[in-house]
Amino acid sequence: MKTTAGLWIDHRKAVIVVAIILIAIGIVAFAYQGITYTTREKVVDFGPIQMTTEKTKTLPLPPIVGAVTLVGGIVLLVMGRKNG
């Protein structure tokens, strides 16, 4: 298959690379179970006096997301090798 940039891409190799990336994302999703980030908010802004606070928030990541991503990556990996 030839891309618009003029580069040749082997379809099987591309599928295997995507499968490996999905497997890695699935493992990370299982390991962390969520994404934690910190935000800063102004509490007081009164002339030269300013006070801020840092709040830690967590975006939960259900285990099913990791499972679906991991299984999808494994299926793609098996199919990519079988078609080759």
C-alpha atoms as a printed R data frame, in Angstrom:
   type eleno elety resid chain resno       x       y      z
1  ATOM     1    CA   MET     A     1   0.000   0.000  0.000
2  ATOM     2    CA   LYS     A     2   1.361   3.418 -0.948
3  ATOM     3    CA   THR     A     3   0.564   6.399  1.253
4  ATOM     4    CA   THR     A     4   0.050   9.977  0.108
5  ATOM     5    CA   ALA     A     5   3.553  10.847  1.296
6  ATOM     6    CA   GLY     A     6   4.995   8.324 -1.134
7  ATOM     7    CA   LEU     A     7   6.074   5.877  1.563
8  ATOM     8    CA   TRP     A     8   5.401   2.162  1.364
9  ATOM     9    CA   ILE     A     9   3.661   0.621  4.358
10 ATOM    10    CA   ASP     A    10   3.232  -3.084  4.951
11 ATOM    11    CA   HIS     A    11  -0.363  -3.489  6.163
12 ATOM    12    CA   ARG     A    12   0.526  -6.431  8.407
13 ATOM    13    CA   LYS     A    13   3.297  -4.537 10.174
14 ATOM    14    CA   ALA     A    14   1.009  -1.560 10.758
15 ATOM    15    CA   VAL     A    15  -1.629  -3.807 12.342
16 ATOM    16    CA   ILE     A    16   0.980  -5.414 14.605
17 ATOM    17    CA   VAL     A    17   2.291  -1.998 15.726
18 ATOM    18    CA   VAL     A    18  -1.249  -0.810 16.536
19 ATOM    19    CA   ALA     A    19  -1.886  -4.075 18.422
20 ATOM    20    CA   ILE     A    20   1.245  -3.627 20.539
21 ATOM    21    CA   ILE     A    21   0.267  -0.029 21.336
22 ATOM    22    CA   LEU     A    22  -3.242  -1.148 22.395
23 ATOM    23    CA   ILE     A    23  -1.794  -3.886 24.603
24 ATOM    24    CA   ALA     A    24   0.523  -1.368 26.290
25 ATOM    25    CA   ILE     A    25  -2.358   1.071 26.873
26 ATOM    26    CA   GLY     A    26  -4.461  -1.758 28.313
27 ATOM    27    CA   ILE     A    27  -1.735  -2.755 30.759
28 ATOM    28    CA   VAL     A    28  -1.232   0.862 31.861
29 ATOM    29    CA   ALA     A    29  -5.014   1.295 32.299
30 ATOM    30    CA   PHE     A    30  -5.110  -1.770 34.563
31 ATOM    31    CA   ALA     A    31  -2.107  -0.573 36.560
32 ATOM    32    CA   TYR     A    32  -3.232   2.995 37.232
33 ATOM    33    CA   GLN     A    33  -7.055   2.708 37.349
34 ATOM    34    CA   GLY     A    34  -7.334   6.468 36.810
35 ATOM    35    CA   ILE     A    35  -5.631   9.696 35.838
36 ATOM    36    CA   THR     A    36  -4.703  12.168 38.583
37 ATOM    37    CA   TYR     A    37  -4.047  15.828 37.882
38 ATOM    38    CA   THR     A    38  -3.613  19.026 39.900
39 ATOM    39    CA   THR     A    39  -5.332  22.362 39.318
40 ATOM    40    CA   ARG     A    40  -4.678  25.777 40.858
41 ATOM    41    CA   GLU     A    41  -7.556  28.020 41.844
42 ATOM    42    CA   LYS     A    42  -7.546  31.568 43.192
43 ATOM    43    CA   VAL     A    43  -9.133  31.757 46.619
44 ATOM    44    CA   VAL     A    44  -8.502  35.436 47.370
45 ATOM    45    CA   ASP     A    45  -7.697  38.208 44.892
46 ATOM    46    CA   PHE     A    46  -7.896  41.438 46.872
47 ATOM    47    CA   GLY     A    47  -5.520  44.017 45.480
48 ATOM    48    CA   PRO     A    48  -1.916  43.027 46.221
49 ATOM    49    CA   ILE     A    49  -3.083  40.058 48.309
50 ATOM    50    CA   GLN     A    50  -3.560  36.872 46.341
51 ATOM    51    CA   MET     A    51  -4.022  33.340 47.603
52 ATOM    52    CA   THR     A    52  -4.224  30.197 45.537
53 ATOM    53    CA   THR     A    53  -4.917  26.603 46.394
54 ATOM    54    CA   GLU     A    54  -3.961  23.411 44.639
55 ATOM    55    CA   LYS     A    55  -6.618  20.750 44.242
56 ATOM    56    CA   THR     A    56  -5.858  17.206 43.212
57 ATOM    57    CA   LYS     A    57  -8.529  15.634 41.045
58 ATOM    58    CA   THR     A    58  -8.822  12.087 39.775
59 ATOM    59    CA   LEU     A    59 -10.472  10.968 36.566
60 ATOM    60    CA   PRO     A    60 -11.435   7.347 37.279
61 ATOM    61    CA   LEU     A    61 -10.703   4.756 34.615
62 ATOM    62    CA   PRO     A    62 -12.917   1.667 34.916
63 ATOM    63    CA   PRO     A    63 -11.145  -1.695 34.639
64 ATOM    64    CA   ILE     A    64 -13.387  -2.592 31.691
65 ATOM    65    CA   VAL     A    65 -11.595   0.060 29.607
66 ATOM    66    CA   GLY     A    66  -8.272  -1.647 30.253
67 ATOM    67    CA   ALA     A    67  -9.756  -5.064 29.564
68 ATOM    68    CA   VAL     A    68 -11.357  -4.059 26.259
69 ATOM    69    CA   THR     A    69  -8.176  -2.331 25.100
70 ATOM    70    CA   LEU     A    70  -5.999  -5.278 26.101
71 ATOM    71    CA   VAL     A    71  -8.263  -7.880 24.473
72 ATOM    72    CA   GLY     A    72  -8.588  -5.743 21.338
73 ATOM    73    CA   GLY     A    73  -4.812  -5.500 21.074
74 ATOM    74    CA   ILE     A    74  -4.386  -9.244 21.527
75 ATOM    75    CA   VAL     A    75  -7.027  -9.986 18.874
76 ATOM    76    CA   LEU     A    76  -5.365  -7.591 16.437
77 ATOM    77    CA   LEU     A    77  -1.963  -9.133 17.144
78 ATOM    78    CA   VAL     A    78  -3.259 -12.656 16.475
79 ATOM    79    CA   MET     A    79  -5.102 -11.583 13.328
80 ATOM    80    CA   GLY     A    80  -2.118  -9.610 12.069
81 ATOM    81    CA   ARG     A    81   0.183 -12.597 12.411
82 ATOM    82    CA   LYS     A    82  -2.363 -15.020 10.973
83 ATOM    83    CA   ASN     A    83  -2.883 -12.936  7.809
84 ATOM    84    CA   GLY     A    84   0.843 -12.687  7.228
